[in-house]
Structures are given as C-alpha cells and as structure tokens.
C-alpha cells in the first residue's frame, strides 16, 4: 500500500479579490487563505477560461497555489462564509488541494458534503 503525503491547516481568515477587466486578467477572482497568525497559506485562483485551468495544484515552499474554473467561486465562498472551522488540505503526491470541515452532527440542515474538491476531477 502506498502512503500519500498530505498536510492540513486550519483557515482563520480569507481575503477576496474579484477582477473585472476582460482583457487584463486571466483570473475572475482570487481568494487568499490565512492562518491564525495572518500568514497567507494559499491562493485559490478562479480562471475565466476553463480550458486554461492548470491540471494540478502546486505547493511551493509550503505555499499552495490552487486552480479552478470561475464557476466554482460560489461554492467556495459559501463554504468559507458559512462553515467553521475550515481546513485547507493538500496532497503532495497527487498535487490536489481541498477545503473541509470537521464532523457535524446528523440532522444539520446542510445538504452539502463536508469536503469540497475545488478543482475539477
């Protein structure tokens, strides 16, 4: 059995940049994810053109660059606004990032899965 190396860190705050210029930016939006010490752990890049989304997420020196189509923006921002705590995960061997919550009691009114892959499979 092969073990995969991954990391998970709690997200305390986030910062949104939403871009409007059609020709100037390749991204529609970018969300920075920060830990309790205000250290930026990752950027989620929401690409305007789904064909330009990178196939893999990248960790460089512990900083994660996440890539997904702009159509995922509503799901991601909803998760960040409405869930707590939120964790950022990254699997180094698969170059895949995710956001997740902790276990929640049965009967909560939410219909979403507790883990959201933010890049298309």
Secondary structure, 3 states (H helix, E strand, C coil): CCCCCEEEEEECEEEEEECCCCCCCCEEEEEEEECCCCCEEEEEEEECCHHHCCCCCEEECCEEEEEEEHHHHHHHHHHHHHCCCEEEEEECCCCEEEEECCCCCCCCCCCCCCEEECCCC
